[in-house]
Every structure is written in structure tokens, then in C-alpha cells.
Amino acid sequence: MAAFSPLPQPQEHGGAAASGGGRLEITAETKGGGAWWRQAVAALIDEEEATTQLCFAFPMILTNVSYYAITLVSVMFAGHLGDLHLAGATLANSWGTVTGFALMVGLSGALETLCGQAYGARLYKMLGIYLQSSIIISIFFSILVSVSWYFSEPILIWLHQEPQVATMAALYLQCLIPGLYAYALLQCTLRFLQTQTVVIPLVVCSVVPLFIHVGLAYVTVHVFGLGFKGAALSASVSIWISFIMLAIYVKHSHKFRYTWKGFTAEALHHVIPCMKLAVPSAVMVCLEYWAFEILVLLAGLLPNSELNTSLIAMCVNTESIAYMVTYGFSATVSTRVSNEIGARNLEKAKNAVSVTLKLAVFLGVTIVLLLAFGHDLWAKLFSKSDDIIRAFASMTPLLTVSIVLDSAQGVLSGVSRGCGWQHLAAWTNLVAFYVIGMPLALLFTFKLGFQAKGLWMGLICGLFCQSCTLLLITLRANWTRMQISDGHGRSDAPVLDGH
């Protein structure tokens, strides 16, 4: 029997390694003489590594889905107040995601590199310092974003949104501003726990606020009579509840006694180095989010714009839901790679990448098969229009290709965050989507007359170039450990060739 623990845990005065209910502890049986199918699986994939990754990925998937559902529930409550309210909340949620929430996710990506590698190198004190540096950066950008949200009405009107819808969306965003700050803090704390393979508390601190949110949204909208504003405010309160739960857990849990030493001015000295990773990480995330939103806007320029916009929006939402599965594996490989590179275990890091790619593509293909045989049932969840259902069926083959490519690039992006290659991934996304993907989408759609299919064909070209480039970077780049100090100027960070 082989017990797996990603890295030796910090010990106190030579005592036993700390353990607890929140830390991932996986035991895998590897007795010989197993069934033929078990031997076949073992030849295809590292079974122990795969088991570990699955047990890490599924809690991360559940956590991501729960946070996604919090904002979605608020939109649903707003939508029941009227069509204008639904349009305003939907526009606000979309605009808030691409300009704020996605940015906070990207900025926290620096911690996947710094905290992950520091944990692998056993420089435990640095995790708390990096967390504080990242929080300072995220709060700074949150202030900038909150100003743009407060004055979002003229921006949305300038983007040719209906004035009444833009007014409602601006009101919704203003009430969502407190939640933006909570989300910034939440994402940083989440990465802090993730890089230490502490995942079960993340599930608890996301699922519980989700259930609270359903009741809270009803009370604020209908009981307190806040209506449309109440839907947005309830989302803000629920996100704050989630962050406070995580903060209390980190403060009082014994397992963080080495990685969280309290607030310190030393974090200020690491803001600039942290920002050098945070900004490219945010850019790589936002560029991809924006590409999908641009497709929806371009669909509005097509003949029969209502049908085409609905069709592309359905495809984008389907792709987003499928990516939630990929996100779990992206977080997994980022953690595994950064931990192992920090510990100088390059071969283990590369094996983790291989296993994660196989798992993510397998699950991506599974989603594709479900979509291929059930696309009509899926489309009926979005619309009762026969025209839209038929159009979605014709888009399904293209959608399945993009889902598989998105699964691969999601894992490779996680590798980039774990290795500290965010700048390379940012340039890759810029070229893949805006130099190759979008121009081809315009060519296929408006010049060659492929209509909505042309938009998605251009996206597929961008995803293909992105995946191939990230794979080439993963195979050919030097796998190096970041220059990580223990806080007293001592550092041992040799360049480790990974060829």
C-alpha cells in the first residue's frame, strides 16, 4: 500500500507531520496481479497520480460551480421581476464577469506560481507574505474596476446597448461593487489554500454560502422589498460570507500555523515581484474571456440578429459550463507542477502534466458525446423555438471540437501558471485570438457567408493555435524554479533544465 501526500508536511520540533480533515490524503492500492483491465489502465496512465488528481479536481470543480451559481441565482431572481430586469441583470452579469470577476481570477494566478513553489521548497512563511502582497494588488485593481462599474451606464450606451437596459445594468453593477472586493479577497485566499492541497474547506465555504444565498436573495428581493437592487446586493453579501468563512478557517486552523504568521509589512516588499506575475496572468485570462464576448457582439451584426445572438450565446454558455470541468484539472495541474518544481522534482511535475492532459481530454470527450446525442434536449433548456433548436443542432459538431481544444488548453494554461510562464501564455492568447482567431472569424462570417458558423470556426482556429503553442512551450521551455527567498534574503533557486 502506497500513501500519497504531495509533499512532506511542515513538522514542529521534529514531530510528526501535520494532518487534518481539510488536507488531501489519498491512499491507493497498488497490489500486483490485478485484473487485465487494471494492467491496461496502468500502461496507459499513472493510476496513483490519476486517483490523486481526480480527488483534487472534483472539489475544485464543485467550488467553481458554486461561485458561478451565486451570481446566476441573483440573475434568476431579477429576471422574475420582468423582461427589462432580466435583460439588465444579464448584461450586468456578463459585463461584470469580463471586466471584474475574470480580472480578479487572473490576478490571483500569481499565487499559483509563488505559493505553489514556495510550498514545494518548504519556505512556508513566504506563503502568507505572498498572499498579503496579492491582496494588495487585487484591492488596488478592484478600486479601479469599481469606479468603471459605478459609471458603466454611458460606457454600455457607447457600446450600442439599449438605453433602458444599460440603465438597469448600471444599477445592478453599482449594487454588486461590494461583492467585487469580497471576490478579490476570496480568490487570493482560495489560491493560498489550493497550493497547499487544502480543498475540502473550499467546497464547504462555497456550497454553504450558495444555499444561504438562495434564501437571502428571496428575502432581499421580496420580503425587504429591495427588488432589483436586492438581487445584486444579496450576491455581494453571499460572497462576503464565503470569504469570511475561509478567513476564519485560515486564522484558527492549526494546519496553517507555518504558512500564516499574521499581517506583516514585509509583504510590501513583494508587491512589485508579485505584480510581474499577476498582471500577465490577468491578461491571459481576460483575453480569452473577451474573445467569447466579442463573438456574441459580432453575432448581433448578422442578418436575423436575434436568432444568431441567441445561438452564439447558447454556445458560449455551453462552452463555459464544459470549461468548469476543465478548470478543476487546470487548478490541479497548476498545484502539482508548482509544488514539484519547488521541490525540484521535475520528472514528477512532467508526469503530472501528462496525466492531467489525458484526464481532461477524456472528460472533454465524454461531454462531447453527451452533447452529440442530447443536443436537442440541451437546447430546449435555453429556448422553445424550433428554429434555434435546429440551428444549435447544426452548430453542435463545431461546438464539440472547441470543447476538446478548450479542455487541452485549459490544462496547458494551468501548467503555465504553475511554472511562472504567464507572460508567454498572455502573448500566446493575444496572437491566437486577436491576430488569428478573430480576423478569420470575420472572414468566414462576413466575406465567405458562413454566418454564425463562421464565428465559431474562427474561434476554433484561435483555440487550435493557442493549444499548439502552449503545448510547444510546455515541451521546449526550461522548467525553472522562481527566485524565492525565505524572507531573510536567503534563496536557493538554481535553473533546472527540463529537456
C-alpha positions as CSV (number, residue, x, y, z in Angstrom):
1,M,0.0,0.0,0.0
2,A,1.4,3.4,-1.0
3,A,0.2,6.5,0.7
4,F,0.3,9.7,-1.3
5,S,1.0,13.1,0.1
6,P,2.1,15.7,-2.4
7,L,4.9,16.9,-0.3
8,P,6.3,16.4,3.2
9,Q,4.3,18.5,5.6
10,P,5.9,21.0,8.0
11,Q,7.0,19.5,11.2
12,E,7.3,21.1,14.6
13,H,10.3,20.2,16.8
14,G,10.9,17.0,14.8
15,G,7.3,15.8,15.5
16,A,5.0,14.0,13.1
17,A,3.7,15.8,10.0
18,A,0.5,17.8,10.5
19,S,-2.6,16.3,9.0
20,G,-6.3,17.1,9.2
21,G,-9.7,16.7,7.6
22,G,-9.1,19.6,5.2
23,R,-5.8,18.3,3.7
24,L,-5.8,15.9,0.8
25,E,-4.7,12.5,1.9
26,I,-5.1,9.8,-0.7
27,T,-4.3,6.1,-0.3
28,A,-4.1,4.0,-3.4
29,E,-3.8,0.2,-3.5
30,T,-1.2,-1.0,-6.0
31,K,-1.0,-4.7,-5.3
32,G,0.3,-6.9,-8.2
33,G,-1.7,-9.5,-10.0
34,G,-4.7,-7.3,-10.7
35,A,-7.2,-7.8,-13.4
36,W,-6.2,-7.4,-17.1
37,W,-8.2,-4.1,-17.3
38,R,-6.3,-2.7,-14.4
39,Q,-3.0,-3.6,-16.1
40,A,-4.2,-2.0,-19.3
41,V,-5.1,1.2,-17.4
42,A,-1.7,1.2,-15.6
43,A,0.0,1.0,-19.0
44,L,-2.0,4.0,-20.3
45,I,-1.9,6.3,-17.3
46,D,-0.2,6.6,-13.8
47,E,-3.1,5.2,-11.8
48,E,-2.0,6.6,-8.4
49,E,-1.4,10.1,-9.8
50,A,-4.7,10.0,-11.7
51,T,-6.6,9.0,-8.5
52,T,-4.9,11.8,-6.6
53,Q,-5.7,14.3,-9.3
54,L,-9.4,13.3,-9.6
55,C,-9.8,13.7,-5.8
56,F,-8.3,17.1,-6.0
57,A,-10.1,18.2,-9.2
58,F,-13.7,17.3,-8.3
59,P,-13.7,19.5,-5.2
60,M,-12.3,22.4,-7.2
61,I,-15.0,21.9,-9.9
62,L,-17.7,21.9,-7.2
63,T,-16.2,25.1,-5.7
64,N,-16.1,26.8,-9.1
65,V,-19.7,25.8,-9.9
66,S,-20.9,27.1,-6.6
67,Y,-19.4,30.6,-7.1
68,Y,-20.8,30.7,-10.6
69,A,-24.3,29.7,-9.3
70,I,-24.3,32.5,-6.7
71,T,-24.4,35.2,-9.4
72,L,-26.6,33.1,-11.6
73,V,-29.3,32.8,-8.9
74,S,-29.3,36.5,-8.4
75,V,-29.9,37.0,-12.2
76,M,-32.8,34.5,-12.0
77,F,-34.4,36.4,-9.1
78,A,-34.0,39.6,-11.0
79,G,-35.4,38.0,-14.2
80,H,-38.7,37.1,-12.4
81,L,-39.3,40.9,-11.9
82,G,-39.8,41.5,-15.6
83,D,-38.2,41.3,-19.0
84,L,-36.3,44.6,-18.6
85,H,-35.0,43.4,-15.3
86,L,-33.8,40.2,-16.8
87,A,-32.0,41.9,-19.7
88,G,-30.4,44.4,-17.3
89,A,-29.2,41.7,-14.9
90,T,-27.9,39.5,-17.7
91,L,-26.0,42.4,-19.3
92,A,-24.6,43.4,-15.9
93,N,-23.5,39.9,-15.0
94,S,-21.8,39.5,-18.4
95,W,-20.1,42.9,-18.2
96,G,-19.1,42.3,-14.5
97,T,-17.6,39.0,-15.4
98,V,-15.4,40.2,-18.2
99,T,-14.3,43.4,-16.6
100,G,-14.1,42.5,-12.9
101,F,-14.5,38.9,-11.7
102,A,-12.3,37.4,-14.5
103,L,-9.7,40.1,-13.7
104,M,-9.6,39.0,-10.0
105,V,-9.3,35.4,-11.0
106,G,-6.4,36.3,-13.3
107,L,-4.6,38.5,-10.7
108,S,-4.7,35.7,-8.1
109,G,-3.0,33.4,-10.6
110,A,0.4,34.8,-9.4
111,L,-0.1,32.9,-6.2
112,E,-0.4,29.6,-8.1
113,T,3.3,30.1,-9.0
114,L,4.7,31.8,-5.9
115,C,2.8,30.0,-3.2
116,G,2.9,26.7,-5.0
117,Q,6.7,26.8,-5.5
118,A,7.3,28.2,-2.0
119,Y,5.3,25.4,-0.5
120,G,7.3,22.8,-2.6
121,A,10.6,24.5,-1.4
122,R,9.4,24.4,2.2
123,L,9.6,28.1,2.6
124,Y,6.3,28.1,4.4
125,K,6.4,31.6,5.9
126,M,6.5,33.0,2.4
127,L,3.0,31.7,1.5
128,G,1.4,34.2,4.0
129,I,3.6,37.0,2.7
130,Y,2.8,36.3,-0.9
131,L,-0.9,36.1,0.0
132,Q,-0.8,39.6,1.5
133,S,1.1,41.0,-1.5
134,S,-1.5,39.6,-3.8
135,I,-4.4,41.0,-1.8
136,I,-2.8,44.5,-2.0
137,I,-2.6,44.2,-5.8
138,S,-6.2,42.8,-6.1
139,I,-7.7,45.6,-3.9
140,F,-5.9,48.2,-6.0
141,F,-7.4,46.9,-9.2
142,S,-10.8,46.5,-7.5
143,I,-10.8,50.2,-6.8
144,L,-10.2,50.9,-10.5
145,V,-12.9,48.5,-11.6
146,S,-15.4,49.7,-9.1
147,V,-15.1,53.2,-10.5
148,S,-15.8,51.9,-14.0
149,W,-18.8,49.9,-12.7
150,Y,-20.3,53.0,-11.0
151,F,-20.2,54.9,-14.2
152,S,-20.9,52.0,-16.5
153,E,-24.2,53.4,-18.0
154,P,-22.5,55.7,-20.5
155,I,-20.0,53.0,-21.4
156,L,-22.7,50.5,-22.2
157,I,-24.7,53.0,-24.2
158,W,-21.5,53.8,-26.2
159,L,-21.3,50.1,-26.9
160,H,-24.7,50.4,-28.5
161,Q,-26.7,48.7,-25.7
162,E,-30.4,49.8,-25.3
163,P,-30.5,52.8,-23.0
164,Q,-33.1,51.3,-20.7
165,V,-31.2,48.1,-20.4
166,A,-27.9,50.0,-19.9
167,T,-29.6,52.0,-17.0
168,M,-30.7,48.8,-15.3
169,A,-27.4,47.1,-15.8
170,A,-25.5,50.1,-14.3
171,L,-27.8,50.0,-11.3
172,Y,-27.2,46.3,-10.8
173,L,-23.4,46.7,-11.1
174,Q,-23.4,49.5,-8.5
175,C,-25.0,47.2,-6.0
176,L,-22.5,44.4,-6.9
177,I,-19.5,46.6,-6.2
178,P,-19.1,45.4,-2.5
179,G,-19.1,41.9,-3.8
180,L,-16.2,42.7,-6.1
181,Y,-13.9,43.4,-3.2
182,A,-15.0,40.2,-1.4
183,Y,-14.4,38.3,-4.6
184,A,-10.9,39.7,-4.9
185,L,-10.1,38.7,-1.3
186,L,-11.8,35.3,-1.9
187,Q,-9.8,34.4,-4.9
188,C,-6.4,35.2,-3.2
189,T,-7.4,33.1,-0.2
190,L,-8.6,30.3,-2.4
191,R,-5.2,30.1,-4.2
192,F,-3.5,30.2,-0.8
193,L,-5.4,27.0,0.3
194,Q,-5.3,25.4,-3.2
195,T,-1.5,25.5,-3.4
196,Q,-1.3,23.7,0.0
197,T,-3.7,21.0,-1.4
198,V,-6.4,22.0,1.1
199,V,-9.6,21.6,-0.9
200,I,-12.4,20.2,1.2
201,P,-12.8,23.5,3.1
202,L,-13.1,25.3,-0.2
203,V,-16.2,23.2,-1.0
204,V,-17.8,23.8,2.3
205,C,-17.1,27.6,2.1
206,S,-18.7,27.8,-1.3
207,V,-21.6,25.4,-1.1
208,V,-22.9,26.6,2.2
209,P,-23.0,30.3,1.1
210,L,-24.8,29.2,-2.1
211,F,-27.6,27.6,-0.1
212,I,-27.7,30.7,2.2
213,H,-27.8,32.9,-0.9
214,V,-31.0,31.3,-2.3
215,G,-32.9,32.2,0.9
216,L,-31.1,35.6,1.2
217,A,-32.0,36.6,-2.4
218,Y,-35.6,35.8,-1.7
219,V,-35.7,37.8,1.5
220,T,-33.9,40.9,0.0
221,V,-36.0,40.9,-3.2
222,H,-39.4,40.0,-1.9
223,V,-39.6,40.4,1.9
224,F,-37.5,43.5,2.3
225,G,-38.9,44.9,-0.9
226,L,-35.5,45.8,-2.4
227,G,-36.5,44.3,-5.7
228,F,-33.9,44.6,-8.5
229,K,-31.3,46.1,-6.2
230,G,-31.8,43.3,-3.7
231,A,-30.8,40.6,-6.2
232,A,-27.4,42.2,-6.7
233,L,-26.9,43.1,-3.0
234,S,-27.7,39.5,-1.9
235,A,-24.9,38.3,-4.3
236,S,-22.5,40.7,-2.7
237,V,-23.4,39.6,0.9
238,S,-23.1,35.9,0.0
239,I,-19.6,36.4,-1.5
240,W,-18.6,38.2,1.7
241,I,-20.0,35.3,3.8
242,S,-17.8,32.9,1.8
243,F,-14.7,34.9,2.3
244,I,-15.3,35.4,6.0
245,M,-15.8,31.7,6.4
246,L,-12.5,31.0,4.7
247,A,-10.7,33.7,6.6
248,I,-11.9,32.4,10.0
249,Y,-10.8,28.9,8.9
250,V,-7.3,30.0,8.0
251,K,-6.9,32.1,11.2
252,H,-7.9,29.3,13.5
253,S,-6.9,26.1,11.8
254,H,-3.7,24.5,13.2
255,K,-2.5,23.3,9.8
256,F,-1.7,26.9,8.7
257,R,0.5,27.7,11.7
258,Y,3.6,27.7,9.5
259,T,2.1,29.4,6.4
260,W,0.1,32.1,8.0
261,K,2.0,34.2,10.6
262,G,-0.3,37.2,10.6
263,F,-0.1,40.5,8.8
264,T,3.4,41.9,8.2
265,A,4.9,45.0,6.5
266,E,7.3,42.6,4.7
267,A,4.5,41.9,2.2
268,L,5.0,45.4,0.8
269,H,8.5,44.4,-0.5
270,H,7.0,41.7,-2.6
271,V,4.2,43.6,-4.2
272,I,6.2,44.5,-7.4
273,P,7.6,41.0,-7.9
274,C,4.1,39.6,-7.4
275,M,2.7,42.1,-9.8
276,K,5.1,41.0,-12.5
277,L,3.3,37.6,-12.5
278,A,-0.2,38.9,-11.6
279,V,-0.6,41.3,-14.5
280,P,0.3,38.8,-17.2
281,S,-1.8,36.2,-15.5
282,A,-4.8,38.6,-15.6
283,V,-4.1,39.5,-19.2
284,M,-4.0,35.8,-20.3
285,V,-7.4,35.2,-18.6
286,C,-9.1,38.3,-19.7
287,L,-8.1,38.0,-23.4
288,E,-9.8,34.7,-23.6
289,Y,-13.0,35.8,-21.8
290,W,-13.2,38.9,-24.0
291,A,-12.8,36.8,-27.2
292,F,-16.0,34.8,-26.4
293,E,-17.9,38.0,-25.6
294,I,-16.8,39.6,-28.8
295,L,-18.4,36.7,-30.7
296,V,-21.8,37.5,-29.1
297,L,-21.4,41.2,-30.1
298,L,-20.5,40.2,-33.7
299,A,-23.5,37.9,-33.9
300,G,-25.7,40.9,-33.4
301,L,-24.4,42.3,-36.7
302,L,-25.6,39.3,-38.7
303,P,-29.0,39.1,-40.5
304,N,-31.7,37.8,-38.2
305,S,-29.6,39.1,-35.3
306,E,-32.0,37.9,-32.6
307,L,-31.6,34.2,-33.6
308,N,-27.9,34.4,-34.2
309,T,-27.2,36.2,-31.0
310,S,-29.2,33.7,-29.0
311,L,-27.4,30.8,-30.8
312,I,-23.9,32.1,-30.2
313,A,-24.8,33.0,-26.5
314,M,-26.1,29.4,-26.1
315,C,-22.8,28.1,-27.5
316,V,-20.7,30.4,-25.2
317,N,-22.7,29.3,-22.2
318,T,-22.3,25.6,-23.1
319,E,-18.6,26.1,-23.6
320,S,-18.4,27.9,-20.2
321,I,-20.2,25.1,-18.4
322,A,-17.9,22.5,-20.0
323,Y,-14.8,24.5,-19.0
324,M,-15.9,24.3,-15.4
325,V,-14.8,20.7,-15.5
326,T,-11.5,21.7,-17.2
327,Y,-11.0,24.3,-14.5
328,G,-10.7,21.7,-11.8
329,F,-7.9,19.9,-13.7
330,S,-6.3,23.2,-14.6
331,A,-6.1,24.1,-10.8
332,T,-4.9,20.5,-10.1
333,V,-2.0,20.6,-12.6
334,S,-1.0,24.1,-11.6
335,T,-0.7,23.0,-7.9
336,R,1.0,19.7,-8.7
337,V,3.5,21.3,-11.1
338,S,4.4,24.3,-8.9
339,N,4.8,22.1,-5.8
340,E,7.0,19.6,-7.6
341,I,9.1,22.3,-9.3
342,G,9.5,24.0,-5.9
343,A,10.8,20.6,-4.5
344,R,13.0,20.2,-7.7
345,N,11.1,17.0,-8.7
346,L,10.9,17.8,-12.4
347,E,10.1,14.3,-13.5
348,K,7.1,14.1,-11.2
349,A,6.0,17.5,-12.4
350,K,6.1,16.3,-16.0
351,N,4.3,13.1,-15.2
352,A,1.5,15.2,-13.5
353,V,1.1,17.2,-16.7
354,S,0.8,14.0,-18.8
355,V,-1.8,12.5,-16.5
356,T,-3.8,15.7,-16.3
357,L,-3.9,16.1,-20.1
358,K,-5.2,12.6,-20.5
359,L,-7.9,13.0,-17.8
360,A,-9.1,16.4,-19.1
361,V,-9.3,15.3,-22.7
362,F,-11.1,12.1,-21.7
363,L,-13.7,14.1,-19.7
364,G,-13.9,16.6,-22.5
365,V,-14.7,13.8,-25.0
366,T,-17.3,12.5,-22.5
367,I,-19.0,15.9,-22.5
368,V,-18.8,15.9,-26.3
369,L,-20.6,12.5,-26.6
370,L,-23.3,13.6,-24.2
371,L,-23.8,16.8,-26.3
372,A,-23.7,14.9,-29.6
373,F,-26.5,12.6,-28.6
374,G,-28.5,15.0,-26.4
375,H,-28.1,18.4,-28.2
376,D,-31.8,18.8,-28.7
377,L,-32.6,18.2,-25.1
378,W,-29.9,20.7,-24.1
379,A,-31.1,23.3,-26.5
380,K,-34.6,23.1,-25.1
381,L,-33.3,24.2,-21.7
382,F,-32.4,27.5,-23.3
383,S,-35.3,28.0,-25.8
384,K,-38.5,26.5,-27.1
385,S,-38.0,28.0,-30.6
386,D,-37.7,25.2,-33.2
387,D,-35.5,27.5,-35.3
388,I,-33.0,28.0,-32.5
389,I,-33.0,24.2,-31.7
390,R,-32.3,23.3,-35.3
391,A,-29.6,25.9,-35.6
392,F,-28.0,24.7,-32.4
393,A,-28.0,21.1,-33.8
394,S,-26.1,22.3,-36.9
395,M,-23.6,24.1,-34.6
396,T,-23.0,21.0,-32.4
397,P,-20.1,19.5,-34.5
398,L,-18.2,22.7,-34.3
399,L,-19.0,23.1,-30.6
400,T,-17.7,19.7,-29.8
401,V,-14.3,20.5,-31.5
402,S,-14.0,23.7,-29.5
403,I,-14.8,21.9,-26.2
404,V,-12.0,19.3,-26.7
405,L,-9.5,22.1,-27.7
406,D,-10.6,24.2,-24.7
407,S,-10.0,21.2,-22.4
408,A,-6.4,20.8,-23.6
409,Q,-5.6,24.5,-23.5
410,G,-7.1,24.8,-20.0
411,V,-4.7,22.2,-18.7
412,L,-1.7,23.7,-20.5
413,S,-2.6,27.2,-19.1
414,G,-2.5,25.6,-15.7
415,V,1.0,24.4,-16.4
416,S,2.0,27.9,-17.4
417,R,0.7,29.3,-14.1
418,G,2.5,26.6,-12.1
419,C,5.8,27.3,-13.9
420,G,5.5,31.1,-14.0
421,W,5.1,31.3,-17.7
422,Q,2.1,33.7,-17.5
423,H,3.8,36.2,-19.8
424,L,4.3,33.6,-22.5
425,A,0.7,32.5,-22.2
426,A,-0.5,36.1,-22.4
427,W,1.3,36.7,-25.7
428,T,0.0,33.3,-26.9
429,N,-3.6,34.3,-26.2
430,L,-3.2,37.7,-27.8
431,V,-1.9,36.3,-31.1
432,A,-4.1,33.2,-31.1
433,F,-7.4,35.0,-30.6
434,Y,-6.8,38.5,-31.9
435,V,-4.3,38.1,-34.7
436,I,-5.6,34.7,-36.0
437,G,-8.9,33.8,-34.5
438,M,-11.0,37.0,-34.7
439,P,-9.8,38.0,-38.3
440,L,-10.6,34.5,-39.5
441,A,-14.0,34.7,-37.8
442,L,-14.7,38.0,-39.6
443,L,-13.5,36.4,-42.9
444,F,-15.6,33.3,-42.6
445,T,-18.7,35.1,-41.4
446,F,-19.0,38.3,-43.4
447,K,-16.9,37.6,-46.5
448,L,-17.4,33.9,-47.1
449,G,-21.0,33.9,-45.8
450,F,-20.8,31.1,-43.2
451,Q,-22.9,33.3,-40.8
452,A,-22.9,32.1,-37.1
453,K,-20.9,29.0,-38.0
454,G,-18.1,31.3,-39.4
455,L,-17.8,33.0,-36.0
456,W,-17.3,29.6,-34.3
457,M,-14.9,28.4,-37.0
458,G,-12.7,31.4,-36.3
459,L,-12.8,30.7,-32.6
460,I,-11.7,27.1,-33.3
461,C,-8.8,28.3,-35.3
462,G,-7.8,30.5,-32.4
463,L,-8.2,27.7,-29.8
464,F,-6.1,25.3,-32.1
465,C,-3.3,27.8,-32.4
466,Q,-3.4,28.5,-28.6
467,S,-3.3,24.8,-27.7
468,C,-0.5,24.0,-30.1
469,T,1.6,27.0,-28.9
470,L,1.1,26.2,-25.2
471,L,2.0,22.6,-25.9
472,L,5.2,23.7,-27.7
473,I,6.1,25.9,-24.8
474,T,5.5,23.1,-22.3
475,L,7.6,20.7,-24.2
476,R,10.5,23.0,-25.1
477,A,10.8,25.7,-22.3
478,N,13.2,25.4,-19.4
479,W,11.4,24.3,-16.3
480,T,12.8,26.6,-13.7
481,R,12.0,27.5,-10.1
482,M,11.3,31.1,-9.3
483,Q,13.7,33.1,-7.2
484,I,12.0,32.5,-3.9
485,S,13.6,33.9,-0.7
486,D,12.8,32.8,2.9
487,G,12.2,36.4,3.9
488,H,15.7,36.9,5.2
489,G,17.5,37.2,1.9
490,R,18.4,33.5,1.6
491,S,17.4,31.8,-1.6
492,D,18.5,28.7,-3.5
493,A,16.8,28.8,-6.9
494,P,19.0,27.1,-9.5
495,V,17.9,26.9,-13.1
496,L,16.8,23.4,-13.8
497,D,16.8,22.3,-17.4
498,G,13.7,20.3,-18.2
499,H,14.7,19.0,-21.7
